[in-house]
């Protein structure tokens, strides 16, 4: 009698898990998941907070090259590839600090599963003004 109950429970579990698997595999991706490089750049730029300096300049630019893991975390150490010429070392440090804070705020982007598989490890350049 006990083995019949166990068999009935196992059958119910297997039957119900099949419907769960079907629901997950046929689910539509969420609207807020990132699915393009353009969306990555927009998401990272949305976290950007321009540093405050004593004498703010209007035309300072900093660019960074970074890669992501499949799960949306930053892979390795981002590389600053460009900063506006002729800025002071204090301004340069302020912009580097602002970039580090931006990347910390934006860590672990929400990629779709398919896009995460495609973009993992590939370098992306993002420019901040």
C-alpha positions as CSV (number, residue, x, y, z in Angstrom):
1,X,0.0,0.0,0.0
2,X,2.8,2.4,0.9
3,X,4.6,1.7,-2.4
4,X,1.4,2.5,-4.3
5,X,1.2,5.9,-2.5
6,X,4.9,6.7,-3.3
7,X,4.4,5.7,-6.9
8,X,1.3,8.0,-7.1
9,X,3.3,10.9,-5.6
10,X,6.2,10.3,-8.0
11,X,3.8,10.2,-11.0
12,X,2.2,13.4,-9.9
13,X,5.6,15.1,-9.4
14,X,6.8,14.0,-12.9
15,X,3.6,15.1,-14.5
16,X,3.6,18.5,-12.9
17,X,7.3,19.1,-13.6
18,X,6.6,18.5,-17.3
19,X,4.1,21.4,-17.4
20,X,6.5,23.6,-15.5
21,X,9.3,22.9,-18.0
22,X,7.0,23.6,-20.9
23,X,6.0,26.9,-19.3
24,X,9.6,28.0,-18.8
25,X,10.8,26.9,-22.2
26,X,7.9,28.6,-24.0
27,X,8.0,31.8,-21.9
28,X,8.5,35.1,-23.7
29,X,11.6,37.1,-22.7
30,X,10.9,40.0,-20.3
31,X,10.7,43.5,-21.8
32,X,13.4,44.8,-19.6
33,X,16.1,42.3,-20.5
34,X,19.0,43.6,-22.6
35,X,19.2,42.0,-26.1
36,X,21.6,44.3,-28.1
37,X,24.9,46.1,-27.7
38,X,23.1,49.4,-28.1
39,X,21.0,48.5,-25.1
40,X,24.1,47.7,-23.1
41,X,25.6,51.1,-23.9
42,X,22.3,52.8,-22.9
43,X,22.0,50.9,-19.7
44,X,25.6,51.7,-18.6
45,X,25.2,55.4,-19.7
46,X,22.0,55.6,-17.6
47,X,24.1,54.9,-14.5
48,X,26.7,57.6,-15.4
49,X,26.9,60.5,-12.9
50,X,29.3,63.2,-14.1
51,X,31.9,64.0,-11.5
52,X,31.8,67.4,-9.8
53,X,35.0,69.4,-10.1
54,X,35.9,72.9,-8.9
55,X,35.9,74.2,-12.5
56,X,33.6,72.0,-14.5
57,X,34.3,71.6,-18.2
58,X,31.6,71.0,-20.7
59,X,33.5,68.8,-23.2
60,X,35.3,66.1,-21.2
61,X,35.0,62.6,-22.7
62,X,36.1,59.3,-21.3
63,X,35.8,56.0,-23.1
64,X,36.1,52.5,-21.7
65,X,36.4,49.0,-23.1
66,X,34.8,46.2,-21.1
67,X,33.4,42.7,-21.5
68,X,30.7,40.9,-19.8
69,X,30.1,37.3,-18.6
70,X,27.1,35.4,-19.9
71,X,25.2,36.3,-16.7
72,X,25.7,40.1,-17.2
73,X,28.6,40.6,-14.7
74,X,31.6,42.6,-15.8
75,X,34.4,40.3,-17.0
76,X,37.9,41.3,-15.9
77,X,39.1,44.9,-15.5
78,X,37.6,47.6,-17.7
79,X,40.2,49.5,-19.8
80,X,40.0,53.2,-20.1
81,X,40.8,53.8,-23.8
82,X,40.5,57.5,-24.1
83,X,40.2,60.7,-22.0
84,X,40.0,64.2,-23.4
85,X,43.5,65.7,-24.0
86,X,44.7,68.6,-21.9
87,X,42.7,67.9,-18.7
88,X,44.4,68.1,-15.4
89,X,45.4,65.0,-13.4
90,X,42.8,65.9,-10.8
91,X,40.1,65.9,-13.5
92,X,41.4,62.7,-14.9
93,X,41.2,61.0,-11.4
94,X,37.7,62.4,-10.9
95,X,36.5,60.9,-14.1
96,X,38.1,57.6,-13.5
97,X,36.5,57.5,-10.0
98,X,33.1,58.4,-11.6
99,X,33.6,55.6,-14.2
100,X,34.4,53.1,-11.4
101,X,31.3,54.2,-9.5
102,X,29.2,53.9,-12.6
103,X,30.3,50.4,-13.4
104,X,29.7,49.4,-9.7
105,X,26.2,50.7,-9.9
106,X,25.5,49.0,-13.2
107,X,27.1,45.7,-12.4
108,X,25.2,42.6,-13.4
109,X,23.1,43.7,-16.4
110,X,20.0,41.6,-17.2
111,X,20.8,39.9,-20.5
112,X,18.4,37.6,-22.3
113,X,19.7,34.1,-22.3
114,X,20.4,34.1,-26.0
115,X,22.2,37.5,-26.0
116,X,24.2,36.6,-22.9
117,X,25.5,33.5,-24.8
118,X,26.5,35.7,-27.8
119,X,28.0,38.7,-26.0
120,X,30.0,36.8,-23.3
121,X,33.7,37.8,-23.5
122,X,33.3,40.2,-26.4
123,X,34.7,43.7,-25.9
124,X,32.4,46.7,-26.0
125,X,33.4,50.3,-26.0
126,X,31.3,52.9,-24.2
127,X,31.8,56.7,-24.3
128,X,30.8,59.1,-21.6
129,X,30.5,62.8,-21.8
